[in-house]
C-alpha cells in the first residue's frame, strides 16, 4: 500500500512540475508569454510594466526552481519538499495575478485570447498537483530499532525477598549474610571445638601380641624321635 501511494504521489508531482516549468512559454494575459514578465516587477512599487524580461530574469526562474525541488522530493520521497515546491508555484502565480490586477485595474477571462490565458492556469494547476502529490505520498518508512531487553534480576537474596527464608522461618547461614551457623538435620548447633587428632573413639586399639623370641638362624631344632636318617635300620 505504501509503495502504491508513493508511485501515485510521485506521478502527480512530476506531472505538476512539467506543467509549471512549461507555463512561462505559454500566453498568460492578452497573448503575452510568461517569460516576458520580469520577476522583479512582482516585488517593486511600479508593478507590472510592458518591459520585456530576459529568460532567467522572468517567471521562468522561480518555476525552474520548483521543478528542481520537485525532482529532489520525488527521488528522496520527501513530502515536505514536494509541499514547499507546490506552495511556491501557486504563490508566484497568485502574486503575479495580484500585481497585474493592480496595474490593469481588473482582470478578465476570455476564451478568445484576451485576459487570463492557459499559461497562468498551468502554473496554478501544476502547483496544486505537486501539493496533492505530497499529500498522497506516504514518504519514507522509518526503521524501528529493536527495544533492548531488560537486564535479568539479581539472584542475591534480600531481606524483603520471602524466598531467602527456609521452611522454619530462619535465614540461611551461608551466602550473603553468614551471621548464623548452620544447623544439622535435628536442629542442633554444631560444636565449635576443633576435632581431636587421632583415630575416632569408636575404633578400639588392636590387641597386644605376645612377645615371641626370634628363632636362632644358626641352630636347627632336633628331629623328632620317630624320624631316623636314611640308611639306618629300625
Secondary structure, 3 states (H helix, E strand, C coil): CHHHHHHHHHHHHHHHHHHHHHHCCCEEECCEEHHHCEHHHHCCCCCCCCCCCCHHHECHHHHHHHHHHHHHHHHHCCHHHHHHHHHHHHHHHHHHHHHHHHHHCCCCECCCCCEECHHHHHHHHHHHHHHHHHHHCCCCCCCCCCCCCCCCCCCCCCCCCHHHECCCCCECCCCCCCCCCCECCCCCECCCCCCCCCCCCCCCCCCCCCCCCCCCCCCCCCCCCCCCCCCCCC
